[in-house]
Amino acid sequence: MDYAQLANACASALVALCCLNFAIIYHLHAPWRSTPFGRHLMTFTLAIGALATYTVLVTLWPDGTTAAVLRFARTLLLLFIAGLVLQRTRMVLAAQHQGGLAQVPPPDRHDTEH
């Protein structure tokens, strides 16, 4: 394993741990199951964490049956993430249509020119 692969595996492990940390804290401190947005946030975070975990595992087992199974699982995971992004897009459009996302007013401009 060269330095680039090691750095990629370490960064992916960090992402996986951060996603797991978020999921645990969110699960313990928020009623995430009670809203579609909460469920989506949890699912998307765990999916990204799973993708990062895949990178670590395939770095450790780059060949053979294990790698083939991991690559197949990654393909399914990527399709799942694509579906989550489409769901996210639909949720944003629905919230905008219902007025759920207020337009942020532009900041006040204070011209310093006299």
Residue pairs with C-beta under 8 A, 6 or more apart in sequence:
1 9
1 59
5 59
8 55
8 59
9 55
9 56
9 59
9 60
12 52
12 53
12 55
12 56
12 59
13 52
13 56
15 48
15 49
15 52
16 49
16 50
16 52
16 53
16 56
18 49
19 45
19 46
19 48
19 49
19 52
20 49
22 45
23 42
23 45
23 46
23 49
26 32
26 38
26 41
26 42
26 45
27 42
30 38
31 38
32 38
32 39
32 41
32 42
33 39
36 91
37 91
40 84
40 87
40 88
40 91
43 84
44 81
44 84
44 88
47 77
47 80
47 81
47 84
48 81
50 77
51 74
51 77
51 78
51 81
54 70
54 73
54 74
54 77
57 66
57 70
58 67
58 70
58 71
58 74
61 67
61 70
92 101
94 100
95 101
